[in-house]
Amino acid sequence: MSYIEIRGVAHYYEWITKSERTAASTKPVMVFIHGWAGSGRYWESTAQKLVEQFDCLLYDMRGFGRSRLPSPSVPSVTDLGYELESYAEDLALLLDALGLERVFLNAHSTGSSVAVFFLNLYPERVERAILTCSGIFEYDEKAFNAFYKFGGYVVSFRPSWLAKIPFVNRLFMARFLHRSLPDVVSRAFLEDFLMADYEAAIGTVYTAVSKKATEVMPQEFARLTVPTLIISGQYDQIIPAEMGRQAAALSDKVEQIVMPETSHFPMLEDPEAYLRHVREFLKLPNSSATLA
């Protein structure tokens, strides 16, 4: 297990590679960004399939997974806040600390919004980007307030014994999926949700789904200069494919693919099709190709 301190928080990270990652490695690096209340764990199977072409870097964002916030709280960390731009700045500092100048990005859900900010703040640092389940929302005050109320309740009520209830992991994941996942995978999602820091979890709820986000995110998508692929799930209820289509229409640098028979985790629900789309976008002729 590897940790590196970024702005007062020990960030968990790990390399998934074909051979040990060293400073002499000439392979390009693909960085994976997880979504809300998750961790880099659910990207592991995708990264394993790309090690022929990339050294893959997984990390847990501040306050999620294994990147725990200091306890008791430290003002310098609390003052960072939970704006998505702040998480993009965390990533830049992480890459600096690891000596990585230019990378590929593969981000999911809320992590995709973080990635969009990163792409516009540091376009020179990204070769190409894949945004899995991303898009733009329209502001609906009544719906957003209901979402905050429900989200606050869900984040507040997270007893550790919940993970011990049989099949609760399947119920927890049902809204996110069109195809079921192996029990061990869905249980890992529940564990990550239960261990997420309260302030980070509730803070990102308010920044990712907000009036400000509905105003800013279209502008951010329109500014993109890095070639970007949005991969949407046909039955995604969290970020419907239509939201991805609207985002892609804002820039000629962005294209979208909708994966049939999948929902909010297309890379896990249909990994073969997902990887095929990724390889085509990255111009990798086949699964054993190396990146030119």
FENHUGI-V877199 format. One line per field, one symbol per residue. phi: phi as a letter, one per 40 degrees, with the letter a starting at -180 (. if undefined). burial: # if it has 16 or more other ideal C-beta (glycine too) atoms within 10 Angstrom, else .. A space follows every 10 residues. Layout:
phi: ???
burial: ???
This chain:
phi: .bbacbfgbc ccaacbacbd cbcccbccbb bbbccdfbac dccdcccdcb ccbbcbbbab cdgbfccccc bccbdccdcc gbcccccccd cdcccdccgb cabbbbbbfd cccdcccccc cbcccbcabb bcgbibcbcb dccccccccc cccccccbcc cdcccdgccc cccdccbbbc bddccccccc cccccdcdcc ccccdcccba cdcccccdcc cccdbcdbbc bbcdbcccbd dccccccccc accbbbbbcc fbbcbccbca cccdcccccc ccgccacbcb cc
burial: .....#..#. #######... #.....#### ########## ####.##.## #.######## #########. ......#..# .######### #..##..#.. ..######## ########## .#..##.### #######... ...#...... #...#..#.. ..#.....#. .##..###.. #...###### ###.###.## ########## ..#..###.# #..#.##### ###.##.### #.##.###.# #.##.####. .######### ..#######. ##.#...... #.
